[in-house]
Structures are given as structure tokens and as C-alpha cells.
Amino acid sequence: MHERAERLRTAGAGINMYDNGLRVLEALGAYEDTIRGGARARLRETRDEHDRLLSVHRWDIRVYGVLRQRMIDALAAAARRAGAEIITGSEGVAATPEGELQLVNGNTLKADLVVAADGVNSRIRDALGLVSRRRTLPDGCVRVLIPGDSSKDERTIEYWSGKRRLLYNPCSDTHLYLALSMPHEDAAARALPLDKALWRRSFPRLEALIERIGGDGRYDRFEYIRLRRWSAGRVAVIGDAAHAIPPNIGQGAGCAMMNALSLAVYLEQGDDVRAALARWEHAERPLTDHTQRISLLFGMPTFWPARLRALFYAAAARSRWLTAQRTRTARHVPTGTR
Ligand SMILES: Cc1cc2nc3c(=O)[nH]c(=O)nc-3n(C[C@H](O)[C@H](O)[C@H](O)COP(=O)(O)OP(=O)(O)OC[C@H]3O[C@@H](n4cnc5c(N)ncnc54)[C@H](O)[C@@H]3O)c2cc1C
């Protein structure tokens, strides 16, 4: 595995893993290390800026808030145990459908299969001309960690104030994860270091919490990416490189992991790499497409008037059909985990 950074570090603070992603972690032997000290979520609430409850969802599947770095470390340890060699400070530049990977140091490597998992700005994907649609979405998010044990709190709470929202997300015995979203054009709200006075005005009931935010933080604008195909010859594209998803239902990494494990399953079924890649995409892509559609849908109320948005969330929480659509990915039993 070639990673361009000097070490396997991750930005983005905390992350929610649902039953689908947790099953993949189990299959890889990375589950226990990932959830150690993590926060089991049993309730997902939506509230307004006055702390009034708009909707509530009671999880009947496993959901954990975890530290991203803990999960990356657990995955890297599992990969090494399985014989993977992880080479940091090594950047891929391009890959050919014949399975040649060019590195920035000038070396070219020959592979049976090159897997491009190089994120939303994937150079390898772009060099192969696979993108059919890329949309920079009108909103984004600042993510921060606050020191303190949050592992016993079983609620995640999404607070709304106008078009700003604050996700209160327990994630570990050492930290609490906050995700503060806003329209990209709201430059004051996304400025770093965070303008705490501005955020306190938006969420007066959360003053004490906002006061504890430190100087760290990272802003990312949401993106949506679709490919014509998930592969070109002996190159497969996975993760955000293939299907970046706005995080409204928290399934970007979940889908990335499911698609990575299922890729291995399909490759094991025969010697013909190209045929395996075609079968893999045919079988696995519909769920990722669904996840993207639902995530876009649940992001739309951001730009609606507050009353309409409150009505939408209340109705969505009561609707069995919409709840089934929203949680379909989380409930899925991924290929390779039975
Ligand atoms: C605000 C926010 C909240 C989110 N919350 C959740 C959540 O709760 N649950 C969830 O499942 N998902 C969530 N996601 C989505 C999730 O973060 C992504 O889907 C996931 O990180 C994608 O993983 P990836 O490995 O494809 O890409 P990345 O995480 O971007 O990793 C790509 C890696 O490739 C390396 N790289 C890049 N280019 C090269 C190159 N040329 N050569 C070598 N290495 C390279 C990078 O350094 C990096 O390490 C969220 C996203 C956002 C923005």
C-alpha cells in the first residue's frame, strides 16, 4: 500500500460506524481495536437552537462513534498482520489499464490489479477519465475534538439554527467529536480558528460546549462524485475517489469499506481480473448509488426555512418507508461478512 503522507494519520476527528461498517471491521480483525473506548450510540436526536426536540431515532442496530485515528491504526495493524506492506511517503501519479502504477519518484510498478483509494481528488481516477459527474455541494463542515470522556453518552444530537448545524457526537473515552456545518458562503461560520462568539449566538444553549473548543479544526466542503465505471482494465477505484458522498447519513467510509472487502471476495472467485471487476460493480454499486441519493435528499432541508425543515425531519422520523431508505445501508450485511 502506497500512502503519500509521511505517516498514516487521518484528519476529520471522529466518525460514526454503523452495523455494515462494523461487520467489515470484524471480518478484517479490526473491530475490537476500533471500538475500544468508543461510544455506542442508541439514540439519534434532532433539536433546534432552543434545545427543543424535533425528531428522535432509536437505533436497533449497532452504531459506534469512534476516533478516526483509532480506526485507521486498527485497520493498518490488521493489514500488516495479513501480510500487507505499507509504504508511507510514496505517492502514486497515474495507473494504466494494463496494471502499471507510476510513482512520483519515477518508479513504475507492475500489478495484477491497482486499487486507487486516493480520496476525493484522486489523481489516478482523473488520469483514467472515469468521472461522469462531480459536484461541489453548497455546504461544508468544520470538525473538532474536545478533550474529555464522552464514551458513556449514548446520544448523538444534531442541533439546527438557521442553516447552521452542530452535531454533538460522543466518540471516545478521551474526546468528544463536534461537526459544525454551514453553507459554504457563510464564510464567518467556517472561518478557522472558529469564531466562538458567532457560534454561541447561533446556539446559546450550547455556550459551555462551544467555549471548550480549542484552536484545532478542519473545514471540508461536501462533494458528490459519480463514475462512468468503477474500473478501467486492471485499475479499480474505491472509496471517495469513486463515490464521494455528503455526510448526511454518515456512510462514506462505510461504503468504502464494504466495496473494498467485496472487491476481494469477487477477485477470489476466479483468475480473470477484468471479469471479476465487472461482476463486483454490477452487484455492489446499486447500494452505493442508493446511499448517495438518500444522503443528498437528507442534505436538502439545510436550505429550507426552519419550520419546513422541522416538519420534514419530524415526518421523516415517523415515516417507516423513509426510515427504511435512510437506514438501508447501515442494515446491509456486506458481501464477505456472513
Ligand atoms: C464532515 C464529514 C463527516 C463524515 N462522517 C462520516 C461518518 O460518520 N461515517 C462514514 O462512514 N463516513 C463519513 N464521512 C466520509 C468519510 O470520511 C470518507 O468517505 C472516507 O474518509 C473516504 O475514505 P477514502 O479512503 O476513500 O479517502 P481518504 O480518507 O481521503 O483517504 C485517501 C488517502 O489516500 C492518500 N492519497 C491521496 N492521494 C494519493 C496519491 N496520489 N498517492 C498515494 N496516496 C494518496 C491520502 O493521503 C489519504 O491517506 C464523513 C465525511 C465528512 C466530510
The ligand as a Gaussian input file, in Angstrom:
#p B3LYP/6-31G(d) Opt

LIG

0 1
 C      -17.752000      16.117000       7.673000
 C      -17.656000      14.670000       7.285000
 C      -18.167000      13.697000       8.136000
 C      -18.131000      12.356000       7.765000
 N      -18.661000      11.423000       8.622000
 C      -18.672000      10.123000       8.246000
 C      -19.242000       9.127000       9.113000
 O      -19.690000       9.431000      10.229000
 N      -19.253000       7.827000       8.685000
 C      -18.732000       7.459000       7.474000
 O      -18.766000       6.264000       7.133000
 N      -18.184000       8.368000       6.634000
 C      -18.137000       9.689000       6.999000
 N      -17.571000      10.619000       6.173000
 C      -16.998000      10.180000       4.887000
 C      -15.596000       9.569000       5.074000
 O      -14.770000      10.485000       5.776000
 C      -14.989000       9.278000       3.718000
 O      -15.933000       8.626000       2.922000
 C      -13.753000       8.392000       3.861000
 O      -12.754000       9.042000       4.598000
 C      -13.218000       8.043000       2.489000
 O      -12.077000       7.245000       2.622000
 P      -11.063000       7.090000       1.429000
 O      -10.019000       6.139000       1.936000
 O      -11.762000       6.800000       0.177000
 O      -10.410000       8.531000       1.230000
 P       -9.483000       9.428000       2.249000
 O       -9.998000       9.209000       3.622000
 O       -9.495000      10.741000       1.641000
 O       -8.071000       8.725000       2.139000
 C       -7.303000       8.828000       0.969000
 C       -5.851000       8.523000       1.347000
 O       -5.078000       8.465000       0.157000
 C       -3.905000       9.261000       0.315000
 N       -3.551000       9.720000      -1.034000
 C       -4.185000      10.666000      -1.767000
 N       -3.630000      10.785000      -2.973000
 C       -2.601000       9.893000      -3.009000
 C       -1.683000       9.517000      -4.016000
 N       -1.685000      10.119000      -5.204000
 N       -0.770000       8.559000      -3.722000
 C       -0.766000       7.946000      -2.501000
 N       -1.630000       8.248000      -1.510000
 C       -2.553000       9.202000      -1.767000
 C       -4.303000      10.359000       1.292000
 O       -3.169000      10.915000       1.920000
 C       -5.213000       9.595000       2.237000
 O       -4.497000       8.960000       3.268000
 C      -17.573000      11.974000       6.517000
 C      -17.042000      12.938000       5.670000
 C      -17.080000      14.283000       6.045000
 C      -16.520000      15.322000       5.096000

